Amino acid sequence: MTKKKSTRERVLEAACQIFADKGFHNTTVADICEKAEANIAAVNYHFGDKESLYDAVWHHAFEITSNTYPIDGDLPENPTLLDYLFSHTNALTHRIFCEEEAGLFPKLLHREIANPTLALDRIMKEVLFPQSMFLGKKVHEELKNHLDEKQIRLCMHSIIGQCVFFNFNRPLRERVLGKKILNEEEKVELARHIATFSMGGIKELINKNK
């Protein structure tokens, strides 16, 4: 027997979907409560205000996406830099192209970047920076004896940029790829290409610095 969801759960789930679809600024408390089939006072009662609900939403959405597609989920024993690159890009690729609940956080982030709120600094500090450090520490460890700090930083920007291109260019994605949705094989293929391409660029930089 399925457990009936509480009002708080219904409001949170409705808010996740609507904020992801419309963004914070274009979403009203009335929109959320209507979808959640809850009294208009439910947001204030359970979360305090719209801004606090939004904080709860992106924390909730990120927890789901990171648990579903962890960035270290494809690391073998004794991983190489290429293994780290693939694990990181494979997680991001799956998150970005997920059309289910685990794909809500990338959609929220897309909306947030397009029209920032006061929450952006917290998202950067609590989510984006710690996530990038997973790969960043390995990249720095492997490259510190070959490249300077600026070059290493640019490498990180290039690696992550190849992934987030597909998130922040959602209106163009279908035109670029010829389709909106990728199947499992295509997601892995894209992640492996980004990892291999990035590794090739890193090797070329190292060779130029010799």
Backbone as JSON Lines, residues from 0, in Angstrom:
{"i":0,"aa":"M","n":[0.84,-1.18,0.0],"ca":[0.0,0.0,0.0],"c":[0.89,1.26,0.0]}
{"i":1,"aa":"T","n":[0.66,2.16,-0.96],"ca":[1.45,3.37,-1.07],"c":[1.11,4.36,0.03]}
{"i":2,"aa":"K","n":[2.16,4.85,0.68],"ca":[1.97,5.82,1.75],"c":[1.52,7.15,1.18]}
{"i":3,"aa":"K","n":[0.51,7.74,1.76],"ca":[0.02,9.03,1.31],"c":[1.04,10.12,1.65]}
{"i":4,"aa":"K","n":[1.33,10.98,0.69],"ca":[2.32,12.03,0.91],"c":[1.75,13.13,1.77]}
{"i":5,"aa":"S","n":[2.61,13.67,2.6],"ca":[2.2,14.79,3.46],"c":[2.08,16.06,2.63]}
{"i":6,"aa":"T","n":[1.43,17.06,3.22],"ca":[1.31,18.34,2.52],"c":[2.69,18.92,2.22]}
{"i":7,"aa":"R","n":[3.6,18.83,3.17],"ca":[4.95,19.35,2.96],"c":[5.62,18.66,1.78]}
{"i":8,"aa":"E","n":[5.49,17.35,1.69],"ca":[6.1,16.61,0.59],"c":[5.49,17.01,-0.75]}
{"i":9,"aa":"R","n":[4.18,17.18,-0.78],"ca":[3.51,17.55,-2.03],"c":[3.93,18.96,-2.47]}
{"i":10,"aa":"V","n":[4.03,19.87,-1.52],"ca":[4.45,21.23,-1.85],"c":[5.89,21.24,-2.36]}
{"i":11,"aa":"L","n":[6.77,20.5,-1.71],"ca":[8.17,20.45,-2.12],"c":[8.31,19.87,-3.52]}
{"i":12,"aa":"E","n":[7.61,18.78,-3.8],"ca":[7.69,18.15,-5.11],"c":[7.12,19.06,-6.19]}
{"i":13,"aa":"A","n":[6.0,19.71,-5.89],"ca":[5.39,20.63,-6.85],"c":[6.32,21.81,-7.13]}
{"i":14,"aa":"A","n":[6.94,22.32,-6.07],"ca":[7.85,23.46,-6.22],"c":[9.07,23.08,-7.04]}
{"i":15,"aa":"C","n":[9.6,21.9,-6.83],"ca":[10.75,21.43,-7.63],"c":[10.42,21.48,-9.12]}
{"i":16,"aa":"Q","n":[9.27,20.97,-9.47],"ca":[8.88,20.9,-10.88],"c":[8.63,22.29,-11.46]}
{"i":17,"aa":"I","n":[7.89,23.1,-10.73],"ca":[7.53,24.42,-11.28],"c":[8.72,25.36,-11.32]}
{"i":18,"aa":"F","n":[9.54,25.37,-10.29],"ca":[10.74,26.21,-10.32],"c":[11.65,25.78,-11.48]}
{"i":19,"aa":"A","n":[11.76,24.46,-11.72],"ca":[12.58,23.95,-12.81],"c":[12.01,24.36,-14.17]}
{"i":20,"aa":"D","n":[10.7,24.38,-14.28],"ca":[10.04,24.72,-15.55],"c":[10.0,26.22,-15.81]}
{"i":21,"aa":"K","n":[9.81,27.01,-14.75],"ca":[9.55,28.44,-14.94],"c":[10.59,29.36,-14.32]}
{"i":22,"aa":"G","n":[11.43,28.83,-13.43],"ca":[12.38,29.67,-12.73],"c":[11.76,30.31,-11.5]}
{"i":23,"aa":"F","n":[12.6,30.8,-10.61],"ca":[12.12,31.38,-9.36],"c":[11.24,32.6,-9.6]}
{"i":24,"aa":"H","n":[11.69,33.51,-10.43],"ca":[11.01,34.8,-10.6],"c":[9.63,34.66,-11.24]}
{"i":25,"aa":"N","n":[9.46,33.67,-12.1],"ca":[8.2,33.51,-12.81],"c":[7.24,32.53,-12.13]}
{"i":26,"aa":"T","n":[7.62,32.06,-10.97],"ca":[6.78,31.12,-10.22],"c":[6.13,31.84,-9.04]}
{"i":27,"aa":"T","n":[4.86,31.57,-8.83],"ca":[4.16,32.14,-7.67],"c":[3.85,31.05,-6.67]}
{"i":28,"aa":"V","n":[3.64,31.47,-5.44],"ca":[3.24,30.53,-4.4],"c":[1.9,29.89,-4.76]}
{"i":29,"aa":"A","n":[1.04,30.66,-5.4],"ca":[-0.26,30.13,-5.81],"c":[-0.09,29.01,-6.84]}
{"i":30,"aa":"D","n":[0.87,29.17,-7.77],"ca":[1.16,28.12,-8.77],"c":[1.51,26.81,-8.06]}
{"i":31,"aa":"I","n":[2.39,26.93,-7.08],"ca":[2.89,25.75,-6.37],"c":[1.77,25.07,-5.58]}
{"i":32,"aa":"C","n":[1.01,25.85,-4.85],"ca":[-0.06,25.28,-4.02],"c":[-1.16,24.65,-4.86]}
{"i":33,"aa":"E","n":[-1.41,25.24,-6.02],"ca":[-2.43,24.65,-6.9],"c":[-1.98,23.28,-7.39]}
{"i":34,"aa":"K","n":[-0.73,23.18,-7.82],"ca":[-0.21,21.9,-8.29],"c":[-0.14,20.87,-7.17]}
{"i":35,"aa":"A","n":[0.18,21.34,-5.97],"ca":[0.31,20.44,-4.81],"c":[-1.04,20.11,-4.18]}
{"i":36,"aa":"E","n":[-2.08,20.77,-4.66],"ca":[-3.42,20.62,-4.08],"c":[-3.37,20.91,-2.58]}
{"i":37,"aa":"A","n":[-2.78,22.06,-2.29],"ca":[-2.6,22.47,-0.89],"c":[-3.14,23.88,-0.7]}
{"i":38,"aa":"N","n":[-3.46,24.2,0.54],"ca":[-3.92,25.53,0.9],"c":[-2.82,26.54,0.62]}
{"i":39,"aa":"I","n":[-3.17,27.74,0.22],"ca":[-2.21,28.78,-0.12],"c":[-1.27,29.11,1.05]}
{"i":40,"aa":"A","n":[-1.72,28.82,2.28],"ca":[-0.9,29.12,3.46],"c":[0.14,28.02,3.73]}
{"i":41,"aa":"A","n":[0.1,26.94,2.94],"ca":[0.98,25.79,3.21],"c":[2.46,26.14,3.09]}
{"i":42,"aa":"V","n":[2.79,27.01,2.15],"ca":[4.2,27.37,1.96],"c":[4.73,28.09,3.19]}
{"i":43,"aa":"N","n":[4.0,29.07,3.68],"ca":[4.44,29.79,4.87],"c":[4.49,28.88,6.09]}
{"i":44,"aa":"Y","n":[3.53,28.0,6.2],"ca":[3.45,27.11,7.37],"c":[4.63,26.13,7.41]}
{"i":45,"aa":"H","n":[4.95,25.54,6.26],"ca":[5.98,24.49,6.24],"c":[7.38,25.01,5.93]}
{"i":46,"aa":"F","n":[7.49,26.15,5.23],"ca":[8.82,26.61,4.8],"c":[9.16,28.04,5.21]}
{"i":47,"aa":"G","n":[8.17,28.83,5.56],"ca":[8.42,30.2,5.97],"c":[8.06,31.21,4.91]}
{"i":48,"aa":"D","n":[8.67,31.1,3.72],"ca":[8.36,31.99,2.61],"c":[8.85,31.36,1.32]}
{"i":49,"aa":"K","n":[8.63,32.05,0.22],"ca":[9.0,31.52,-1.1],"c":[10.51,31.3,-1.22]}
{"i":50,"aa":"E","n":[11.3,32.23,-0.7],"ca":[12.75,32.11,-0.78],"c":[13.25,30.89,-0.01]}
{"i":51,"aa":"S","n":[12.69,30.64,1.17],"ca":[13.1,29.48,1.96],"c":[12.66,28.18,1.29]}
{"i":52,"aa":"L","n":[11.51,28.22,0.66],"ca":[11.06,27.05,-0.1],"c":[12.02,26.77,-1.25]}
{"i":53,"aa":"Y","n":[12.47,27.82,-1.93],"ca":[13.41,27.66,-3.04],"c":[14.72,27.03,-2.56]}
{"i":54,"aa":"D","n":[15.2,27.46,-1.4],"ca":[16.4,26.85,-0.81],"c":[16.18,25.35,-0.57]}
{"i":55,"aa":"A","n":[15.03,25.02,-0.02],"ca":[14.71,23.61,0.25],"c":[14.64,22.83,-1.05]}
{"i":56,"aa":"V","n":[14.13,23.47,-2.09],"ca":[13.96,22.81,-3.39],"c":[15.3,22.43,-4.0]}
{"i":57,"aa":"W","n":[16.23,23.39,-4.1],"ca":[17.47,23.03,-4.77],"c":[18.34,22.09,-3.93]}
{"i":58,"aa":"H","n":[18.25,22.16,-2.6],"ca":[18.93,21.17,-1.76],"c":[18.34,19.77,-2.01]}
{"i":59,"aa":"H","n":[17.02,19.7,-2.03],"ca":[16.32,18.44,-2.24],"c":[16.64,17.87,-3.62]}
{"i":60,"aa":"A","n":[16.57,18.72,-4.63],"ca":[16.82,18.27,-6.0],"c":[18.26,17.81,-6.18]}
{"i":61,"aa":"F","n":[19.2,18.53,-5.57],"ca":[20.6,18.14,-5.71],"c":[20.87,16.81,-5.01]}
{"i":62,"aa":"E","n":[20.26,16.61,-3.86],"ca":[20.46,15.34,-3.15],"c":[20.0,14.17,-4.01]}
{"i":63,"aa":"I","n":[18.88,14.34,-4.69],"ca":[18.36,13.26,-5.54],"c":[19.3,13.0,-6.72]}
{"i":64,"aa":"T","n":[19.71,14.07,-7.41],"ca":[20.54,13.88,-8.6],"c":[21.92,13.34,-8.24]}
{"i":65,"aa":"S","n":[22.49,13.8,-7.12],"ca":[23.83,13.33,-6.74],"c":[23.81,11.9,-6.24]}
{"i":66,"aa":"N","n":[22.71,11.49,-5.63],"ca":[22.59,10.1,-5.19],"c":[22.32,9.17,-6.36]}
{"i":67,"aa":"T","n":[21.58,9.66,-7.33],"ca":[21.25,8.84,-8.5],"c":[22.45,8.71,-9.44]}
{"i":68,"aa":"Y","n":[23.16,9.82,-9.63],"ca":[24.32,9.84,-10.53],"c":[25.53,10.45,-9.8]}
{"i":69,"aa":"P","n":[26.15,9.7,-8.89],"ca":[27.3,10.23,-8.14],"c":[28.5,10.44,-9.05]}
{"i":70,"aa":"I","n":[29.26,11.49,-8.82],"ca":[30.38,11.8,-9.71],"c":[31.54,10.82,-9.56]}
{"i":71,"aa":"D","n":[31.55,10.04,-8.48],"ca":[32.59,9.03,-8.33],"c":[32.05,7.63,-8.59]}
{"i":72,"aa":"G","n":[30.91,7.56,-9.25],"ca":[30.23,6.28,-9.43],"c":[30.87,5.33,-10.42]}
{"i":73,"aa":"D","n":[31.79,5.83,-11.25],"ca":[32.4,4.97,-12.26],"c":[33.9,4.82,-12.07]}
{"i":74,"aa":"L","n":[34.37,5.09,-10.88],"ca":[35.81,4.97,-10.63],"c":[36.21,3.52,-10.36]}
{"i":75,"aa":"P","n":[37.19,3.01,-11.1],"ca":[37.69,1.66,-10.82],"c":[38.7,1.71,-9.68]}
{"i":76,"aa":"E","n":[39.24,0.59,-9.32],"ca":[40.3,0.55,-8.32],"c":[41.56,1.17,-8.92]}
{"i":77,"aa":"N","n":[42.29,1.95,-8.15],"ca":[43.49,2.64,-8.61],"c":[43.21,3.46,-9.89]}
{"i":78,"aa":"P","n":[42.31,4.42,-9.82],"ca":[41.9,5.17,-11.0],"c":[42.97,6.11,-11.54]}
{"i":79,"aa":"T","n":[43.0,6.25,-12.86],"ca":[43.88,7.19,-13.53],"c":[43.14,8.52,-13.69]}
{"i":80,"aa":"L","n":[43.84,9.53,-14.23],"ca":[43.19,10.81,-14.49],"c":[42.06,10.63,-15.51]}
{"i":81,"aa":"L","n":[42.28,9.8,-16.51],"ca":[41.23,9.55,-17.51],"c":[40.0,8.93,-16.85]}
{"i":82,"aa":"D","n":[40.2,8.05,-15.88],"ca":[39.08,7.45,-15.15],"c":[38.29,8.52,-14.41]}
{"i":83,"aa":"Y","n":[39.01,9.45,-13.79],"ca":[38.33,10.56,-13.1],"c":[37.55,11.42,-14.08]}
{"i":84,"aa":"L","n":[38.16,11.7,-15.21],"ca":[37.49,12.51,-16.23],"c":[36.21,11.84,-16.69]}
{"i":85,"aa":"F","n":[36.27,10.54,-16.94],"ca":[35.08,9.84,-17.42],"c":[34.01,9.77,-16.34]}
{"i":86,"aa":"S","n":[34.4,9.45,-15.12],"ca":[33.42,9.34,-14.04],"c":[32.68,10.66,-13.86]}
{"i":87,"aa":"H","n":[33.42,11.75,-13.87],"ca":[32.84,13.08,-13.69],"c":[31.91,13.44,-14.85]}
{"i":88,"aa":"T","n":[32.4,13.29,-16.07],"ca":[31.6,13.67,-17.24],"c":[30.42,12.73,-17.44]}
{"i":89,"aa":"N","n":[30.56,11.47,-17.08],"ca":[29.46,10.53,-17.23],"c":[28.31,10.87,-16.28]}
{"i":90,"aa":"A","n":[28.67,11.26,-15.04],"ca":[27.64,11.66,-14.08],"c":[26.92,12.91,-14.57]}
{"i":91,"aa":"L","n":[27.69,13.92,-15.02],"ca":[27.07,15.16,-15.47],"c":[26.2,14.94,-16.71]}
{"i":92,"aa":"T","n":[26.69,14.12,-17.63],"ca":[25.92,13.84,-18.84],"c":[24.59,13.18,-18.51]}
{"i":93,"aa":"H","n":[24.61,12.22,-17.61],"ca":[23.38,11.53,-17.22],"c":[22.43,12.48,-16.49]}
{"i":94,"aa":"R","n":[22.97,13.33,-15.63],"ca":[22.13,14.3,-14.91],"c":[21.45,15.25,-15.89]}
{"i":95,"aa":"I","n":[22.23,15.77,-16.83],"ca":[21.73,16.79,-17.75],"c":[20.66,16.24,-18.69]}
{"i":96,"aa":"F","n":[20.82,15.0,-19.11],"ca":[19.87,14.43,-20.07],"c":[18.78,13.6,-19.41]}
{"i":97,"aa":"C","n":[18.75,13.61,-18.1],"ca":[17.7,12.87,-17.38],"c":[16.39,13.65,-17.44]}
{"i":98,"aa":"E","n":[15.32,12.98,-17.85],"ca":[14.0,13.62,-17.93],"c":[13.12,13.25,-16.74]}
{"i":99,"aa":"E","n":[13.7,12.58,-15.77],"ca":[12.96,12.19,-14.58],"c":[13.36,13.09,-13.4]}
{"i":100,"aa":"E","n":[12.99,12.68,-12.19],"ca":[13.22,13.51,-11.01],"c":[14.7,13.86,-10.82]}
{"i":101,"aa":"A","n":[15.59,12.92,-11.15],"ca":[17.02,13.16,-10.96],"c":[17.56,14.22,-11.91]}
{"i":102,"aa":"G","n":[16.77,14.64,-12.89],"ca":[17.21,15.67,-13.82],"c":[16.72,17.06,-13.46]}
{"i":103,"aa":"L","n":[16.02,17.19,-12.34],"ca":[15.47,18.5,-11.97],"c":[16.55,19.51,-11.55]}
{"i":104,"aa":"F","n":[17.58,19.05,-10.86],"ca":[18.59,20.01,-10.41],"c":[19.29,20.7,-11.58]}
{"i":105,"aa":"P","n":[19.74,19.98,-12.63],"ca":[20.32,20.69,-13.77],"c":[19.35,21.7,-14.4]}
{"i":106,"aa":"K","n":[18.07,21.38,-14.43],"ca":[17.08,22.32,-14.97],"c":[16.97,23.55,-14.06]}
{"i":107,"aa":"L","n":[16.95,23.32,-12.75],"ca":[16.93,24.44,-11.81],"c":[18.16,25.33,-11.98]}
{"i":108,"aa":"L","n":[19.31,24.69,-12.15],"ca":[20.55,25.44,-12.3],"c":[20.53,26.25,-13.6]}
{"i":109,"aa":"H","n":[19.98,25.67,-14.64],"ca":[19.85,26.37,-15.92],"c":[19.02,27.64,-15.74]}
{"i":110,"aa":"R","n":[17.9,27.52,-15.03],"ca":[17.04,28.68,-14.77],"c":[17.74,29.7,-13.88]}
{"i":111,"aa":"E","n":[18.47,29.2,-12.9],"ca":[19.15,30.09,-11.95],"c":[20.24,30.9,-12.63]}
{"i":112,"aa":"I","n":[21.02,30.27,-13.49],"ca":[22.09,30.97,-14.18],"c":[21.51,32.01,-15.14]}
{"i":113,"aa":"A","n":[20.4,31.67,-15.8],"ca":[19.79,32.58,-16.76],"c":[19.21,33.82,-16.07]}
{"i":114,"aa":"N","n":[18.7,33.64,-14.85],"ca":[18.07,34.75,-14.13],"c":[18.37,34.57,-12.64]}
{"i":115,"aa":"P","n":[19.56,34.98,-12.21],"ca":[20.04,34.66,-10.85],"c":[19.18,35.23,-9.72]}
{"i":116,"aa":"T","n":[19.21,34.52,-8.6],"ca":[18.59,34.97,-7.37],"c":[19.68,35.1,-6.31]}
{"i":117,"aa":"L","n":[19.29,35.48,-5.11],"ca":[20.25,35.56,-4.01],"c":[20.79,34.19,-3.61]}
{"i":118,"aa":"A","n":[20.14,33.13,-4.1],"ca":[20.57,31.78,-3.75],"c":[21.79,31.33,-4.54]}
{"i":119,"aa":"L","n":[22.14,32.04,-5.61],"ca":[23.22,31.58,-6.48],"c":[24.55,31.44,-5.74]}
{"i":120,"aa":"D","n":[24.87,32.37,-4.87],"ca":[26.13,32.28,-4.12],"c":[26.16,31.03,-3.24]}
{"i":121,"aa":"R","n":[25.03,30.69,-2.64],"ca":[24.97,29.5,-1.79],"c":[25.07,28.23,-2.64]}
{"i":122,"aa":"I","n":[24.45,28.24,-3.79],"ca":[24.54,27.08,-4.69],"c":[25.99,26.89,-5.14]}
{"i":123,"aa":"M","n":[26.66,27.97,-5.47],"ca":[28.07,27.89,-5.86],"c":[28.91,27.3,-4.73]}
{"i":124,"aa":"K","n":[28.72,27.83,-3.51],"ca":[29.54,27.43,-2.37],"c":[29.23,26.01,-1.91]}
{"i":125,"aa":"E","n":[27.95,25.65,-1.86],"ca":[27.54,24.38,-1.26],"c":[27.45,23.23,-2.24]}
{"i":126,"aa":"V","n":[27.34,23.53,-3.53],"ca":[27.13,22.46,-4.52],"c":[28.19,22.48,-5.61]}
{"i":127,"aa":"L","n":[28.25,23.56,-6.38],"ca":[29.08,23.57,-7.58],"c":[30.57,23.49,-7.27]}
{"i":128,"aa":"F","n":[31.03,24.27,-6.3],"ca":[32.46,24.24,-5.96],"c":[32.88,22.88,-5.39]}
{"i":129,"aa":"P","n":[32.16,22.31,-4.4],"ca":[32.55,20.99,-3.9],"c":[32.52,19.91,-4.98]}
{"i":130,"aa":"Q","n":[31.56,19.99,-5.91],"ca":[31.49,19.0,-6.98],"c":[32.71,19.12,-7.9]}
{"i":131,"aa":"S","n":[33.09,20.35,-8.23],"ca":[34.23,20.53,-9.13],"c":[35.54,20.12,-8.46]}
{"i":132,"aa":"M","n":[35.6,20.2,-7.14],"ca":[36.81,19.83,-6.43],"c":[37.11,18.34,-6.51]}
{"i":133,"aa":"F","n":[36.07,17.52,-6.73],"ca":[36.28,16.08,-6.9],"c":[37.27,15.84,-8.03]}
{"i":134,"aa":"L","n":[37.02,16.48,-9.16],"ca":[37.91,16.35,-10.31],"c":[39.11,17.28,-10.19]}
{"i":135,"aa":"G","n":[38.87,18.48,-9.66],"ca":[39.93,19.48,-9.58],"c":[41.15,19.02,-8.79]}
{"i":136,"aa":"K","n":[40.94,18.32,-7.7],"ca":[42.06,17.83,-6.89],"c":[42.92,16.85,-7.67]}
{"i":137,"aa":"K","n":[42.26,15.96,-8.42],"ca":[42.99,14.96,-9.21],"c":[43.73,15.63,-10.36]}
{"i":138,"aa":"V","n":[43.08,16.56,-11.03],"ca":[43.72,17.28,-12.14],"c":[44.95,18.03,-11.62]}
{"i":139,"aa":"H","n":[44.8,18.72,-10.49],"ca":[45.93,19.47,-9.94],"c":[47.06,18.54,-9.52]}
{"i":140,"aa":"E","n":[46.7,17.43,-8.9],"ca":[47.72,16.46,-8.46],"c":[48.53,15.93,-9.64]}
{"i":141,"aa":"E","n":[47.85,15.65,-10.75],"ca":[48.51,15.07,-11.91],"c":[49.29,16.1,-12.73]}
{"i":142,"aa":"L","n":[48.86,17.36,-12.69],"ca":[49.42,18.35,-13.6],"c":[50.32,19.38,-12.94]}
{"i":143,"aa":"K","n":[50.38,19.41,-11.61],"ca":[51.11,20.48,-10.91],"c":[52.59,20.53,-11.27]}
{"i":144,"aa":"N","n":[53.17,19.41,-11.69],"ca":[54.58,19.39,-12.06],"c":[54.79,19.67,-13.55]}
{"i":145,"aa":"H","n":[53.71,19.88,-14.27],"ca":[53.82,20.08,-15.71],"c":[53.23,21.41,-16.19]}
{"i":146,"aa":"L","n":[52.2,21.9,-15.5],"ca":[51.53,23.13,-15.92],"c":[51.46,24.1,-14.75]}
{"i":147,"aa":"D","n":[51.34,25.4,-15.07],"ca":[51.19,26.37,-13.98],"c":[49.72,26.43,-13.55]}
{"i":148,"aa":"E","n":[49.48,27.18,-12.48],"ca":[48.14,27.21,-11.89],"c":[47.09,27.75,-12.86]}
{"i":149,"aa":"K","n":[47.45,28.75,-13.65],"ca":[46.51,29.31,-14.61],"c":[46.13,28.28,-15.66]}
{"i":150,"aa":"Q","n":[47.1,27.54,-16.16],"ca":[46.82,26.51,-17.17],"c":[45.94,25.41,-16.6]}
{"i":151,"aa":"I","n":[46.2,25.02,-15.36],"ca":[45.38,23.98,-14.73],"c":[43.95,24.46,-14.57]}
{"i":152,"aa":"R","n":[43.79,25.72,-14.15],"ca":[42.45,26.28,-14.0],"c":[41.71,26.32,-15.33]}
{"i":153,"aa":"L","n":[42.41,26.69,-16.39],"ca":[41.79,26.72,-17.71],"c":[41.41,25.31,-18.18]}
{"i":154,"aa":"C","n":[42.21,24.34,-17.82],"ca":[41.87,22.94,-18.14],"c":[40.55,22.55,-17.49]}
{"i":155,"aa":"M","n":[40.39,22.91,-16.23],"ca":[39.15,22.6,-15.52],"c":[37.96,23.3,-16.17]}
{"i":156,"aa":"H","n":[38.13,24.57,-16.54],"ca":[37.04,25.3,-17.19],"c":[36.64,24.61,-18.5]}
{"i":157,"aa":"S","n":[37.64,24.15,-19.24],"ca":[37.36,23.5,-20.52],"c":[36.63,22.18,-20.35]}
{"i":158,"aa":"I","n":[37.06,21.39,-19.37],"ca":[36.44,20.09,-19.13],"c":[34.97,20.25,-18.73]}
{"i":159,"aa":"I","n":[34.75,21.07,-17.72],"ca":[33.38,21.27,-17.23],"c":[32.52,21.97,-18.28]}
{"i":160,"aa":"G","n":[33.13,22.9,-19.01],"ca":[32.38,23.64,-20.02],"c":[31.81,22.75,-21.1]}
{"i":161,"aa":"Q","n":[32.52,21.69,-21.47],"ca":[32.01,20.78,-22.48],"c":[30.73,20.07,-22.02]}
{"i":162,"aa":"C","n":[30.64,19.84,-20.73],"ca":[29.44,19.19,-20.18],"c":[28.29,20.17,-20.05]}
{"i":163,"aa":"V","n":[28.56,21.31,-19.41],"ca":[27.47,22.23,-19.11],"c":[26.95,22.92,-20.36]}
{"i":164,"aa":"F","n":[27.69,22.88,-21.46],"ca":[27.17,23.39,-22.73],"c":[25.79,22.8,-23.02]}
{"i":165,"aa":"F","n":[25.65,21.51,-22.76],"ca":[24.41,20.82,-23.07],"c":[23.29,21.14,-22.09]}
{"i":166,"aa":"N","n":[23.66,21.7,-20.93],"ca":[22.64,22.11,-19.96],"c":[22.21,23.56,-20.19]}
{"i":167,"aa":"F","n":[23.17,24.44,-20.37],"ca":[22.86,25.86,-20.47],"c":[22.43,26.28,-21.88]}
{"i":168,"aa":"N","n":[22.48,25.36,-22.83],"ca":[22.01,25.64,-24.18],"c":[20.84,24.73,-24.54]}
{"i":169,"aa":"R","n":[19.96,24.53,-23.59],"ca":[18.82,23.64,-23.81],"c":[17.98,24.0,-25.04]}
{"i":170,"aa":"P","n":[17.72,25.29,-25.32],"ca":[16.93,25.6,-26.51],"c":[17.61,25.18,-27.82]}
{"i":171,"aa":"L","n":[18.97,25.1,-27.79],"ca":[19.71,24.72,-28.99],"c":[20.07,23.24,-29.03]}
{"i":172,"aa":"R","n":[19.9,22.57,-27.92],"ca":[20.4,21.19,-27.79],"c":[19.84,20.27,-28.86]}
{"i":173,"aa":"E","n":[18.55,20.34,-29.07],"ca":[17.92,19.46,-30.05],"c":[18.44,19.76,-31.46]}
{"i":174,"aa":"R","n":[18.72,21.02,-31.74],"ca":[19.21,21.4,-33.05],"c":[20.67,20.96,-33.25]}
{"i":175,"aa":"V","n":[21.45,21.03,-32.18],"ca":[22.85,20.62,-32.26],"c":[22.98,19.11,-32.39]}
{"i":176,"aa":"L","n":[22.22,18.38,-31.57],"ca":[22.33,16.93,-31.52],"c":[21.39,16.22,-32.49]}
{"i":177,"aa":"G","n":[20.39,16.94,-32.96],"ca":[19.4,16.31,-33.82],"c":[18.33,15.58,-33.05]}
{"i":178,"aa":"K","n":[18.4,15.64,-31.71],"ca":[17.41,14.99,-30.86],"c":[17.44,15.63,-29.48]}
{"i":179,"aa":"K","n":[16.36,15.52,-28.75],"ca":[16.28,16.1,-27.41],"c":[16.76,15.13,-26.34]}
{"i":180,"aa":"I","n":[16.49,13.86,-26.55],"ca":[16.81,12.83,-25.57],"c":[17.9,11.91,-26.1]}
{"i":181,"aa":"L","n":[18.83,11.55,-25.25],"ca":[19.85,10.56,-25.58],"c":[19.56,9.27,-24.84]}
{"i":182,"aa":"N","n":[19.8,8.14,-25.51],"ca":[19.64,6.86,-24.82],"c":[20.88,6.59,-23.99]}
{"i":183,"aa":"E","n":[20.87,5.5,-23.25],"ca":[21.96,5.19,-22.33],"c":[23.3,5.09,-23.06]}
{"i":184,"aa":"E","n":[23.31,4.39,-24.17],"ca":[24.55,4.22,-24.93],"c":[25.09,5.56,-25.42]}
{"i":185,"aa":"E","n":[24.21,6.44,-25.85],"ca":[24.63,7.75,-26.34],"c":[25.15,8.64,-25.23]}
{"i":186,"aa":"K","n":[24.57,8.56,-24.04],"ca":[25.06,9.34,-22.91],"c":[26.48,8.93,-22.54]}
{"i":187,"aa":"V","n":[26.71,7.63,-22.48],"ca":[28.04,7.12,-22.14],"c":[29.04,7.48,-23.24]}
{"i":188,"aa":"E","n":[28.61,7.37,-24.49],"ca":[29.48,7.72,-25.62],"c":[29.9,9.18,-25.56]}
{"i":189,"aa":"L","n":[28.95,10.06,-25.27],"ca":[29.25,11.48,-25.16],"c":[30.21,11.75,-24.01]}
{"i":190,"aa":"A","n":[29.97,11.12,-22.86],"ca":[30.85,11.3,-21.7],"c":[32.25,10.8,-22.0]}
{"i":191,"aa":"R","n":[32.35,9.67,-22.67],"ca":[33.67,9.11,-22.98],"c":[34.41,10.0,-23.98]}
{"i":192,"aa":"H","n":[33.67,10.56,-24.93],"ca":[34.3,11.47,-25.89],"c":[34.86,12.7,-25.18]}
{"i":193,"aa":"I","n":[34.08,13.3,-24.3],"ca":[34.54,14.5,-23.58],"c":[35.77,14.18,-22.75]}
{"i":194,"aa":"A","n":[35.75,13.03,-22.07],"ca":[36.89,12.63,-21.25],"c":[38.14,12.4,-22.1]}
{"i":195,"aa":"T","n":[37.98,11.68,-23.2],"ca":[39.12,11.38,-24.08],"c":[39.65,12.63,-24.75]}
{"i":196,"aa":"F","n":[38.73,13.48,-25.21],"ca":[39.09,14.74,-25.85],"c":[39.84,15.64,-24.88]}
{"i":197,"aa":"S","n":[39.37,15.7,-23.64],"ca":[40.02,16.51,-22.62],"c":[41.41,15.98,-22.29]}
{"i":198,"aa":"M","n":[41.52,14.66,-22.21],"ca":[42.81,14.06,-21.92],"c":[43.82,14.37,-23.03]}
{"i":199,"aa":"G","n":[43.33,14.36,-24.26],"ca":[44.2,14.7,-25.39],"c":[44.69,16.13,-25.31]}
{"i":200,"aa":"G","n":[43.79,17.05,-24.93],"ca":[44.18,18.44,-24.78],"c":[45.18,18.64,-23.67]}
{"i":201,"aa":"I","n":[44.99,17.95,-22.57],"ca":[45.92,18.04,-21.44],"c":[47.31,17.54,-21.84]}
{"i":202,"aa":"K","n":[47.36,16.43,-22.55],"ca":[48.66,15.87,-23.01],"c":[49.36,16.84,-23.94]}
{"i":203,"aa":"E","n":[48.59,17.5,-24.81],"ca":[49.18,18.45,-25.75],"c":[49.78,19.63,-24.99]}
{"i":204,"aa":"L","n":[49.1,20.12,-23.97],"ca":[49.63,21.22,-23.16],"c":[50.92,20.81,-22.45]}
{"i":205,"aa":"I","n":[50.92,19.59,-21.9],"ca":[52.11,19.1,-21.22],"c":[53.3,19.02,-22.18]}
{"i":206,"aa":"N","n":[53.04,18.53,-23.4],"ca":[54.11,18.41,-24.4],"c":[54.66,19.79,-24.78]}
{"i":207,"aa":"K","n":[53.77,20.76,-24.88],"ca":[54.21,22.12,-25.24],"c":[55.05,22.76,-24.14]}
{"i":208,"aa":"N","n":[54.82,22.33,-22.89],"ca":[55.54,22.91,-21.76],"c":[56.88,22.23,-21.49]}
{"i":209,"aa":"K","n":[57.16,21.18,-22.2],"ca":[58.42,20.47,-21.96],"c":[59.61,21.29,-22.47]}
